[in-house]
Amino acid sequence: MATAQLNGITIGYDDERGGGGGTRGTLVLLHGHPFDRSMWSPQRTALAATHRVITPDLRGYGESTVVPGTTGFATFAADLAALLDHLGVREFALGGLSMGGQIVMECYRLFPERITGLLLADTFPAAETPEGKAARNALADRLLAEGMKGYADEVRDKMVAPYNTEASARVHRMMLAAPPEGAAAALRGRAERPDYRALLTRADVPSLVVVGRDDTYTPVSDAEAMHAALPDSALHVVESAAHMPNLERPDVFNSALRTWLARIA
């Protein structure tokens, strides 16, 4: 675990090279809401033998500084670019889950020349609807007023399928640990995100779309639409998983990542 002082905040991150020293390139993974970089530990462990794996805590989560208010996706992207500059990383494969996947799209909008491949897991590219904006801002207000527990209890069985008991307990602990101010700021920023659907049609790097078969937040149909839009993509539907297939079925998820990374190499 390490931290860096960048863009006026502290950014917590893991930079894992393992025995292979990252000889096959760098993989950067962005967590979703309301999680932290520890959600990627099965991927760091599995892939560090061949790749340099960097997993940051987004601003407002984990060991990174909580900045109240609104955190727009361009700010998350600028934090990531500053961290990778600090670490001397010019080019990298970039992946994210849920909100992290949307931030991946923002990064590709802002600095596509640095990104060698895209992983979009359990996410979707459309802008928020007016109803969705209202719901995200209302949830932000609720988290500030009540804290994380009520929300975490309510969404637990949508984040992780209830039959995946070990992953469910882990994800619930992560949600409870999230700072309400950071989660609320991200929700307000997420409500104002742009529409990335046209951007995906111009993505000229190997891409992987992954989704849990039982995901109700971002159903398989959303993943199929992204796969159809991306010029060079593969689609992997993870059986017996919901919104967090990287934790619910890590072996299956990691196998799909290895195939995608081999295409990039």
C-alpha positions in Angstrom: 0.0 0.0 0.0 1.2 3.5 -0.8 0.0 7.1 -1.0 0.9 10.1 -3.2 0.2 13.8 -2.8 -1.2 14.9 -6.1 -3.8 17.5 -7.3 -4.0 18.8 -3.8 -5.1 15.5 -2.2 -3.7 12.2 -1.0 -4.3 9.3 -3.3 -4.0 5.8 -1.9 -3.0 3.0 -4.3 -1.4 -0.4 -4.7 1.3 -0.9 -7.3 1.9 -4.7 -7.7 4.5 -6.1 -10.0 5.0 -9.5 -8.6 7.8 -11.8 -9.7 7.4 -11.0 -13.4 8.0 -7.3 -12.9 5.1 -6.3 -15.2 6.9 -7.6 -18.3 3.7 -7.7 -20.3 2.5 -4.2 -19.6 0.5 -2.2 -17.1 -3.1 -2.8 -16.1 -5.0 -0.1 -14.1 -8.3 -1.0 -12.4 -10.8 1.5 -11.1 -13.3 0.5 -8.4 -17.0 1.3 -8.3 -19.3 3.0 -5.9 -19.3 2.7 -2.9 -16.2 0.6 -2.8 -12.4 0.9 -2.6 -9.3 -0.6 -4.3 -9.5 -3.7 -2.2 -12.3 -5.0 -4.4 -9.5 -5.8 -7.0 -7.4 -7.9 -4.7 -8.2 -11.2 -6.6 -7.2 -9.6 -9.8 -3.9 -8.1 -8.4 -3.0 -11.5 -7.0 -3.8 -13.4 -10.2 -2.3 -11.0 -12.7 0.8 -9.5 -11.0 3.0 -12.4 -12.2 2.7 -11.1 -15.7 1.6 -7.5 -15.5 2.2 -4.4 -13.4 -1.2 -4.0 -11.7 -2.1 -0.5 -10.3 -5.3 -0.1 -8.3 -6.0 3.4 -6.9 -8.6 4.5 -4.4 -10.8 7.1 -6.1 -11.0 10.5 -4.5 -13.4 10.3 -1.6 -12.9 6.5 -1.0 -10.5 4.3 0.9 -7.2 6.0 1.7 -7.8 8.9 -0.7 -8.8 12.3 0.5 -12.5 13.0 1.0 -13.5 16.2 -0.7 -17.2 17.2 0.0 -19.4 18.6 -2.6 -19.4 17.3 -6.1 -16.7 15.2 -7.8 -17.1 15.2 -11.5 -15.8 12.4 -13.7 -13.2 14.7 -15.3 -11.7 15.2 -11.8 -11.4 11.5 -11.2 -9.7 11.2 -14.6 -7.3 14.0 -13.8 -6.4 12.3 -10.5 -5.6 9.1 -12.4 -3.5 10.8 -15.0 -1.5 12.6 -12.3 -1.0 9.3 -10.4 0.2 7.5 -13.5 2.6 10.4 -14.3 3.9 10.2 -10.8 4.5 6.5 -11.3 6.2 6.9 -14.7 3.5 5.1 -16.6 2.7 6.4 -20.0 0.6 3.7 -21.6 -1.7 1.2 -19.9 -4.7 -1.0 -20.2 -7.6 0.4 -18.3 -10.5 -1.3 -16.7 -13.3 -0.4 -14.3 -16.5 -1.8 -12.8 -19.8 0.0 -12.6 -19.0 3.7 -11.9 -15.4 2.8 -12.4 -16.3 1.7 -15.9 -17.9 5.0 -16.6 -14.7 6.8 -15.4 -12.8 4.5 -17.7 -14.9 5.9 -20.6 -14.2 9.5 -19.3 -10.4 8.7 -19.3 -10.7 7.4 -22.9 -12.5 10.6 -23.8 -9.7 12.8 -22.3 -6.5 10.9 -23.1 -7.1 8.0 -25.5 -3.5 8.0 -26.7 -2.4 6.6 -23.4 -4.9 3.7 -23.2 -4.0 0.4 -24.9 -7.2 -1.6 -24.0 -10.5 -1.1 -22.3 -12.3 -3.3 -19.8 -15.9 -2.4 -19.1 -17.4 -4.5 -16.4 -21.1 -4.2 -15.2 -21.4 -0.7 -16.4 -23.3 1.3 -19.1 -22.4 4.4 -21.3 -25.6 6.4 -21.4 -26.0 9.8 -19.7 -28.3 10.0 -16.7 -31.9 10.6 -17.2 -33.7 13.4 -15.4 -35.2 10.8 -13.1 -31.8 9.3 -12.5 -30.3 12.6 -11.7 -32.9 13.3 -9.1 -32.5 9.8 -7.6 -28.7 10.1 -7.4 -28.9 13.5 -5.7 -31.5 12.3 -3.3 -29.3 9.3 -2.4 -26.4 11.7 -1.8 -28.6 13.7 0.6 -29.6 10.5 2.3 -26.0 9.2 2.8 -25.0 12.5 4.3 -28.0 12.5 6.7 -28.0 8.8 7.6 -24.6 7.3 6.8 -23.9 4.2 4.8 -25.6 1.4 6.8 -29.2 1.6 5.6 -28.2 2.0 2.0 -25.6 -0.9 2.2 -28.2 -3.2 3.8 -30.8 -2.4 1.0 -28.5 -2.9 -2.0 -26.4 -5.8 -0.7 -28.4 -8.5 -2.6 -28.3 -6.5 -5.8 -24.5 -5.8 -5.6 -23.8 -9.5 -5.0 -26.1 -12.4 -5.6 -27.3 -13.7 -2.2 -26.1 -17.2 -3.0 -22.5 -15.9 -3.1 -22.3 -15.5 0.7 -18.6 -14.9 1.1 -18.5 -12.2 -1.5 -21.7 -10.7 -0.2 -20.2 -10.3 3.3 -17.0 -8.8 1.9 -18.8 -6.3 -0.3 -21.1 -5.3 2.6 -18.1 -4.5 4.8 -16.7 -2.4 2.0 -19.9 -0.4 1.6 -20.1 0.2 5.4 -16.5 1.5 5.4 -17.1 4.1 2.6 -17.0 7.7 3.7 -20.5 9.2 3.2 -19.2 12.6 2.1 -17.0 11.0 -0.6 -19.8 8.7 -1.8 -22.2 11.6 -2.0 -19.8 13.7 -3.9 -19.3 10.9 -6.4 -23.0 10.4 -6.8 -23.6 14.1 -7.6 -20.8 14.0 -10.2 -22.1 10.8 -11.7 -25.5 12.4 -12.1 -23.9 15.0 -14.5 -21.8 12.5 -16.6 -21.9 12.9 -20.4 -23.2 10.3 -22.8 -20.3 7.9 -23.9 -22.2 5.9 -26.5 -20.8 7.7 -29.5 -17.3 7.5 -28.0 -17.4 3.8 -27.8 -18.0 3.5 -31.6 -14.6 5.3 -32.0 -12.6 3.2 -29.6 -9.8 1.6 -31.6 -8.2 -0.6 -28.9 -9.0 -4.2 -27.9 -11.9 -4.1 -25.5 -13.6 -6.5 -23.1 -17.1 -6.2 -21.8 -18.0 -8.3 -18.8 -21.3 -8.7 -16.9 -22.8 -11.0 -14.3 -25.7 -13.0 -15.7 -27.9 -12.0 -12.7 -26.9 -8.3 -12.6 -30.0 -6.1 -12.4 -28.2 -2.8 -12.2 -26.5 -3.2 -15.5 -28.2 -6.2 -17.2 -26.8 -8.4 -19.9 -28.7 -6.3 -22.6 -26.6 -3.2 -21.6 -23.4 -5.3 -22.0 -24.5 -6.6 -25.4 -25.2 -3.0 -26.6 -21.7 -1.9 -25.6 -20.2 -5.0 -27.3 -22.1 -4.1 -30.5 -20.9 -0.5 -30.4 -17.2 -1.2 -29.7 -15.3 -1.9 -33.0 -12.9 -4.5 -31.4 -14.5 -6.2 -28.4 -15.3 -9.4 -26.8 -18.3 -10.1 -24.5 -18.1 -12.4 -21.5 -21.2 -13.1 -19.4 -20.3 -14.6 -16.0 -22.8 -17.2 -14.8 -23.9 -17.3 -11.2 -22.9 -13.7 -10.5 -24.6 -10.3 -10.2 -23.0 -6.9 -10.1 -19.6 -7.9 -8.8 -18.4 -10.8 -10.9 -14.7 -10.1 -10.1 -15.4 -11.1 -6.5 -18.3 -13.5 -7.0 -16.5 -15.6 -9.7 -12.9 -14.4 -9.6 -11.4 -17.4 -11.5 -13.9 -16.9 -14.4 -13.4 -13.2 -14.4 -9.6 -13.5 -14.3 -9.6 -16.0 -17.2 -11.5 -13.5 -19.3 -9.0 -10.7 -18.4 -6.0 -12.9 -19.3 -7.5 -13.6 -22.8 -8.1 -9.8 -23.3 -4.6 -8.9 -22.0 -3.1 -11.4 -24.4 -4.9 -9.7 -27.3 -3.4 -6.3 -26.2 0.1 -7.8 -25.9 
